[in-house]
Amino acid sequence: MMDLSLLDITFYATAAVIIVCSILAVTTGRIVRSATYLLFVLFGTGVIYSMLGYTYLGAVQLMVYAGGIVVLYIFSILLTRSSQTMRYRIGRGRLAAVLAATATGAVLVIFLLASQHFALVAIPQGVELPAREIGHAMIGSDKYQYVLPFEIVSVLLVACMIGAILIARRHK
Amino acid sequence: MELEIHVFHYLVVSTVMLFCGIYGFCTRKNLLAMLISVELMLNASNINFAVFNRYLFPGQLEGHFFSLFGIAIAAAETAVAIAIIINVYRNFNRVLTDDVSHMKG
């Protein structure tokens, strides 16, 4: 008799959703559906982060990706009328080549993972990483603390937003 | 039968996601659809960072912070890419890879 805990059920359901939706996201012929499947994949990723105990990371994933980036995608899809250009496809020979290459690559990588002993390590799950620890590590300047990357990322974000506004602005 | 969630299960999920992204990046001709595939690949790598951190070095936070900064940089990258794509749309009235081949060499 299989002994399934709630965590196992959650994980396998999430994994199934992620795998199915990521395959559909790259094979569907309609780009709005593709963006919606991407949204489901991002939700699933957030669930996986939370299951690992990184609830803060899961929340960031939901806010930044699912809340911000997908909205940006939907708006730009509608702005550029991308649904009309999805009928342009690559040739059948190239499609077969890409499919063969990616399938071979995926099978090889999964085989490689299955033959490693570290892949069978298991730790007790659901131990939440406290937010206090994350905050101390993010704002501290000692070893294994990350105030410098944090500041650099904020500068990078500002630079990217200014650059994006400059690039997308209508020139007169 | 013992069913525990190992590293392997997480890595299979992220591997499938990564190769879906690669497949989409090579087969799509619409720039936004290609960008969606790039997001899939970035997500797969972020999952790997978090999983390896949790399972192999649970006392440390490097992978966690790498994922965190990866998410922030992915947001910045998406914003710039979408700005460029909107500019391409303004010049060509569509966003296909065939149109933006001037820098192909």
HADDOCK unambig.tbl for C-alpha pairs under 7 A between the chains (distance, minus, plus):
assign (segid A and resid 1 and name CA) (segid B and resid 1 and name CA) 6.77 0.50 0.50
assign (segid A and resid 2 and name CA) (segid B and resid 1 and name CA) 5.43 0.50 0.50
assign (segid A and resid 3 and name CA) (segid B and resid 2 and name CA) 6.94 0.50 0.50
assign (segid A and resid 3 and name CA) (segid B and resid 3 and name CA) 6.95 0.50 0.50
assign (segid A and resid 4 and name CA) (segid B and resid 3 and name CA) 6.90 0.50 0.50
assign (segid A and resid 8 and name CA) (segid B and resid 5 and name CA) 6.79 0.50 0.50
assign (segid A and resid 15 and name CA) (segid B and resid 13 and name CA) 6.16 0.50 0.50
assign (segid A and resid 19 and name CA) (segid B and resid 13 and name CA) 6.51 0.50 0.50
assign (segid A and resid 19 and name CA) (segid B and resid 16 and name CA) 6.53 0.50 0.50
assign (segid A and resid 19 and name CA) (segid B and resid 17 and name CA) 6.62 0.50 0.50
assign (segid A and resid 22 and name CA) (segid B and resid 17 and name CA) 6.02 0.50 0.50
assign (segid A and resid 22 and name CA) (segid B and resid 20 and name CA) 6.34 0.50 0.50
assign (segid A and resid 23 and name CA) (segid B and resid 20 and name CA) 5.88 0.50 0.50
assign (segid A and resid 26 and name CA) (segid B and resid 20 and name CA) 6.55 0.50 0.50
assign (segid A and resid 26 and name CA) (segid B and resid 24 and name CA) 4.82 0.50 0.50
assign (segid A and resid 26 and name CA) (segid B and resid 37 and name CA) 6.85 0.50 0.50
assign (segid A and resid 31 and name CA) (segid B and resid 33 and name CA) 6.63 0.50 0.50
assign (segid A and resid 52 and name CA) (segid B and resid 54 and name CA) 6.76 0.50 0.50
assign (segid A and resid 57 and name CA) (segid B and resid 68 and name CA) 6.53 0.50 0.50
assign (segid A and resid 69 and name CA) (segid B and resid 75 and name CA) 6.58 0.50 0.50
assign (segid A and resid 76 and name CA) (segid B and resid 82 and name CA) 6.91 0.50 0.50
assign (segid A and resid 80 and name CA) (segid B and resid 86 and name CA) 6.59 0.50 0.50
assign (segid A and resid 80 and name CA) (segid B and resid 89 and name CA) 5.99 0.50 0.50
assign (segid A and resid 80 and name CA) (segid B and resid 94 and name CA) 6.68 0.50 0.50
assign (segid A and resid 82 and name CA) (segid B and resid 95 and name CA) 6.97 0.50 0.50
assign (segid A and resid 85 and name CA) (segid B and resid 30 and name CA) 6.62 0.50 0.50
assign (segid A and resid 85 and name CA) (segid B and resid 94 and name CA) 6.99 0.50 0.50
assign (segid A and resid 86 and name CA) (segid B and resid 30 and name CA) 6.28 0.50 0.50
assign (segid A and resid 88 and name CA) (segid B and resid 29 and name CA) 6.54 0.50 0.50
assign (segid A and resid 89 and name CA) (segid B and resid 28 and name CA) 6.76 0.50 0.50
assign (segid A and resid 89 and name CA) (segid B and resid 29 and name CA) 6.31 0.50 0.50
assign (segid A and resid 90 and name CA) (segid B and resid 27 and name CA) 6.18 0.50 0.50
assign (segid A and resid 95 and name CA) (segid B and resid 27 and name CA) 6.43 0.50 0.50
assign (segid A and resid 98 and name CA) (segid B and resid 23 and name CA) 6.44 0.50 0.50
assign (segid A and resid 98 and name CA) (segid B and resid 26 and name CA) 6.81 0.50 0.50
assign (segid A and resid 99 and name CA) (segid B and resid 23 and name CA) 6.73 0.50 0.50
assign (segid A and resid 102 and name CA) (segid B and resid 19 and name CA) 5.86 0.50 0.50
assign (segid A and resid 102 and name CA) (segid B and resid 23 and name CA) 6.21 0.50 0.50
assign (segid A and resid 106 and name CA) (segid B and resid 15 and name CA) 6.51 0.50 0.50
assign (segid A and resid 106 and name CA) (segid B and resid 16 and name CA) 6.60 0.50 0.50
assign (segid A and resid 106 and name CA) (segid B and resid 19 and name CA) 6.22 0.50 0.50
assign (segid A and resid 110 and name CA) (segid B and resid 12 and name CA) 6.32 0.50 0.50
assign (segid A and resid 113 and name CA) (segid B and resid 8 and name CA) 6.73 0.50 0.50
assign (segid A and resid 114 and name CA) (segid B and resid 8 and name CA) 6.94 0.50 0.50
assign (segid A and resid 119 and name CA) (segid B and resid 6 and name CA) 6.58 0.50 0.50
assign (segid A and resid 119 and name CA) (segid B and resid 7 and name CA) 5.02 0.50 0.50
assign (segid A and resid 119 and name CA) (segid B and resid 8 and name CA) 4.74 0.50 0.50
assign (segid A and resid 120 and name CA) (segid B and resid 6 and name CA) 5.43 0.50 0.50
assign (segid A and resid 120 and name CA) (segid B and resid 7 and name CA) 6.21 0.50 0.50
assign (segid A and resid 120 and name CA) (segid B and resid 8 and name CA) 6.44 0.50 0.50
assign (segid A and resid 121 and name CA) (segid B and resid 6 and name CA) 5.93 0.50 0.50
assign (segid A and resid 121 and name CA) (segid B and resid 7 and name CA) 6.31 0.50 0.50
assign (segid A and resid 122 and name CA) (segid B and resid 5 and name CA) 6.81 0.50 0.50
assign (segid A and resid 122 and name CA) (segid B and resid 6 and name CA) 5.09 0.50 0.50
assign (segid A and resid 122 and name CA) (segid B and resid 7 and name CA) 6.82 0.50 0.50
assign (segid A and resid 122 and name CA) (segid B and resid 55 and name CA) 6.87 0.50 0.50
assign (segid A and resid 123 and name CA) (segid B and resid 55 and name CA) 6.48 0.50 0.50
assign (segid A and resid 157 and name CA) (segid B and resid 76 and name CA) 5.66 0.50 0.50
assign (segid A and resid 160 and name CA) (segid B and resid 76 and name CA) 5.72 0.50 0.50
assign (segid A and resid 160 and name CA) (segid B and resid 80 and name CA) 6.26 0.50 0.50
assign (segid A and resid 161 and name CA) (segid B and resid 79 and name CA) 6.98 0.50 0.50
assign (segid A and resid 163 and name CA) (segid B and resid 80 and name CA) 6.93 0.50 0.50
assign (segid A and resid 164 and name CA) (segid B and resid 79 and name CA) 6.28 0.50 0.50
assign (segid A and resid 164 and name CA) (segid B and resid 80 and name CA) 4.82 0.50 0.50
assign (segid A and resid 164 and name CA) (segid B and resid 83 and name CA) 5.24 0.50 0.50
assign (segid A and resid 167 and name CA) (segid B and resid 83 and name CA) 5.94 0.50 0.50
assign (segid A and resid 167 and name CA) (segid B and resid 84 and name CA) 6.36 0.50 0.50
assign (segid A and resid 167 and name CA) (segid B and resid 87 and name CA) 6.97 0.50 0.50
assign (segid A and resid 168 and name CA) (segid B and resid 83 and name CA) 4.76 0.50 0.50
assign (segid A and resid 168 and name CA) (segid B and resid 84 and name CA) 6.57 0.50 0.50
assign (segid A and resid 168 and name CA) (segid B and resid 86 and name CA) 6.29 0.50 0.50
assign (segid A and resid 168 and name CA) (segid B and resid 87 and name CA) 5.67 0.50 0.50
